[in-house]
Amino acid sequence: MGYRGRFAPSPTGPLHPGSLVAALASWLDARAHAGQWLVRIEDVDTPRCVPGTDQTILAQLSVLGLIHDEAPVYQSHRSALYQSALDRLTEGRLAYPCRCSRKDVLAALAKLGQERPRGGELVYPGTCRKCVHGSAGVAWRFRTDRVDSLPLAWQDRRLGPQSQNVEQYVGDFPLKRTDGCFTYQLAVVVDDATQGITQVVRGEDLADNTARQILLQRALQLPEPAYLHTPLVLGDNGEKLSKQNGAQALDTTQPMATLAAAAKVLGLPAPPDKTGSVAGHLAAWVKQWRELYNLPRD
């Protein structure tokens, strides 16, 4: 199969400078490989989505010259696929119902003398593993003790060798929430497989999700894409720029300047001809991307 990449924004607000870095990187990587670039609207967490934001995002990408090769896919239309994957995991005794609230998890960890590290994962201690198989539960979790994850290692194209013990780092992670929404981890694995994604290019803040997704890919016998995690744009507080810490919507009235700022974060210099078109700038960055990642030239 040829190269297939994707950009997968959540429609909780318009694109901001941080999300553009991931969008531009994934587009450049697809074009540098002479491959296809897809857009997936990750609206599986429906309570957080803002109506109409998907069209705003698609319009922003279009103005910036980042044109997708297929019609966008919406996660909110794919629940049957996610349920089918969950059913397969349940049948294989790799998923189980869980009634634990966040408060319950914190209490269980406290009894074990464990505290959640600042900014770290809330490690689930497996409280509901012994629930009767198939009983009705308010949520569903993946059993990390029944898969080979000690340690799970992979190669990131930018960050280099990576490894993680999923059972120790996050424990049995959620697949379906109490409100009926499927989680990001399950949805993204199913979507990447059904869309034939071969390369995942996304922000570095998502790097620690990779091990969980590889576990699910192997449990469901799905292909494993390659991964590249891009640098982050930081806010004034030194943390990842996001809607929660004041990220402003992209200024698409000056597309070349906006793209140049994102390219700089990716380590790509501005093309010498600053009067050129958006398409010309993008073509120059594709060539620079090939050089940066030692990809074959045309």
N, C-alpha and C positions, 0 to 999 in steps of 0.2 A: 504494500500500500504506500502511496506517495505521502508527502508531508501534509498533515492537517493540524492546524493550530486554532486557538480560540481565545477570545476575550470575553469574560463572563462577569459583567457588572451587576450589582444589586440595585434595583430601582428605588432606593431609599432617598435619593436626592440626585441632582445633576452631577456630571463628572467634575472633579476638581483636579488641581495639579498633580496630586499623588496618584490618582487613578489613571490619569493620562500617561504617566510613565509606564505603567503596566500595559496599557492599550498600545502605545507606540512600540514598545519592545516586542510584544507578541506579533504585531503587524509586520515589523521589520524582519523578525525571524522567519515568518512565513514567506515573505517576499524574497529573502536571501536564499531560502531553500527552494524557490520556485514552486511553493506549495499553496495550499488554500487556507484562508483565514475566515473563521466563523465568529459570529457574535451570539452569545447565549445570555438571555435575561434571567438572572438567578433570583426569581421571585418566589422561591419555595417558602420563605418566611413571610407569608402574606400579611400578617399584622403590621410588619414594619415597612411595607412597600407603600409608596405614595402614588396614587393614580396619575397617569399621564407622564410620569418621570421616564418611563421606557422610551417614549417618543422624543423626549428632550435629549436623552443620551444618544439615541440614534442620529438625531439632527446634529449634535455636537461632533460626533465622529465623522459625519458626512462633510461638514464644513472644513474639518481638518484634513480631509483627503484620505481618511482611514475607512475604505470601502470594503464591506464584507462580501464574500463570494457566494453565500447561500442565505436564504431567508432566516431571520433570527428565530431561535427556538426559545420557548418559554417554559420554565420548570413547572409553573402552576398548571400546565396542560399535561403533565407527564406522571401524575400520581400513580397511575396503574402500573407503570414500569417500576417505580420505586417499591410499590407494594409487592410486586412479583419477586423482586430481589430479596426483600425482607422475608417473604414466605420461604424462599430457597434457603436462606440462612437459618430460619426457624426449624425447617425440616431437617437440616443438618446439625441441629442442636448448637448452633453458633450464635443464636440470638435468644433472648429471654425477656419476659415481661418484668417490669420494675415499677414499684409503687413509691419509691423514695423521692421525697421532696428535696430541694436544695438544703433546707434546714436539717433534714434527716441525715444527709451526707456529711454535713459539717459536724453534727453530733457524733456520728460513727467515727469520723476521723479524730475527733477530740478524745474519744475513749481509747483510741490507739496511740494517743500522744502525738498526733501529726497535725501540722498546721499548713494551710495553703500558703506557698511562697508568694510574695508580692508580685503581681503580674503573671504568676504561674498558673498551671492547670489545677483544677480541683479533682484530685485523683479519687476515682470511685473505688471503694474497698470491696465491691462484690457482694454487697448485702443480700441482694435478691437472687443470687445464682442458684439457690436451692429451692426456688419457687417451683411449684408443680408445673411441669412442661405443658405449654399450651393454655395455661390458665389466663383469664383476662387480666391484663395489666394496663396501667395508665400510660406507660411508655415502654420502649423496647431498647435493649442494649446489646452490644456485640461482646461475645465472650473472648477476651484476650488470652485466657489461660488454656484454650484449646487449639491454638494456632502457634506456629513456630515464629516467635518474635524476639528471640534472645540470642544475639541482638539482630535487629533488622537493619541492614546497610544498603545504601544506594549512592549513586553518584549524581551530584548536582552540577550542571554545566558551568555555573559561575562560582558556586560556593565550594565545590570540590567534594571529597568523601564525606558522607553524612551517616549517622547511625542513631537509633533510638530504641529503647526498650519500652514498648507501648504499654505493657501491663504495669510497669513501675511508674512510667511518666504520666499516664492519663487513666489507666485502669479500663474497665469496661465502658466504652464510650456510647453515647446515645445514637440511635438510628431513627427513632420516631419519638416525637415529643408528646407530652400530655394533651396538648391542644390538637393533636392529629397531624401536625405538620411534620414532614420528613426532614431530617437534619441535612446540613450541608455535606457532611462526610459521605452519606449514602447517595445523595442526589448527584454529587459531582462525579462519583465513580461510575454510576450507571450512565450518566450523560456522556462522559468522555468515551466510554466503550461504545455506546449506541451511535455516537457521531463519528466514530473512527479517529479520535484524536490521538496523534502520535507524539506530539510535543506540547508540554504544558509550560507556558511562560507566564509568570505572575509575580506579585510582590513578595519580598522577603518575609513579610509578616505571616505569610501562609506556609512558610517552609516546614514548620513543625507539624503541620497537618499531613505531610507526605507519607509518613510511616503508617498512619491509620488508613490512609487511602490505599496504600500498597497491600496492607493486610486484607482489606475488603476485596481488592482486585483478585488476590490469590484465592480467597475463600469462595468467590463467585466464579473463579476460573475465567477472568477477563484479562485482556491485554494490559501490559504496564507501559504507559508512555514514559518518555524521558522528561526531565524537569530542569528548568532554569528559573531561578528566583532573582528578581531585579532589586536594585537599591531602592530605599524608601526616601520619600520626601518628608522632612521633619517639620513640625510646627514650632512655634516660638517657645513652647515648653520642653522642647527636645524629644518629644514623642512623635510617633507616626502621625503625619498630617491626615486628618479625617474630619468628617462632618461633626463629630463630637467635640473636636477641639478647634473649631472655627475655620475649617477649610472653606474657601469661597469657590463658587462655580467658575468654571473656565471662562476666560475672556476670549470668545471666538471672533471678536471684531478685528483682532490682529492675529490671524492663524499662524503666520510664520514665526512671530515672536513667541507665541504660546508653545508651538512645537519645538522651537530652539531651546526653550527652558527645560522641556522634558528630555530632549536629546542630551543636553549637558549633564543631567543626572545620570544618564546611561553611559557617560564617558565618550560621547560623540561630539566632536567639534562642529561649530557652525560652518556650513559650506561657505567657501570664499565669496561666492556671488550672492550678496545679501539682497539683491534686487530681483532674484529669480522667483519663479512660481512655487506654490506649495508642492506641486508634483515634482519639480526639479529638486527641491530640498529633500523630499522623501527619497528620491532616486539616489541622491548623493549619500544619504545616511544608510541606505541598503548596502552600498558598496563598502562603507566604513564598518558596518556591522559584520560583513563577511570577513573583513580583516581582523576585527576585534576577536571573533570567535573561530578564526582559522577555517572558514568555510570555503569550498571550491568557488572559483569565480565563474562568470558566464562563459 
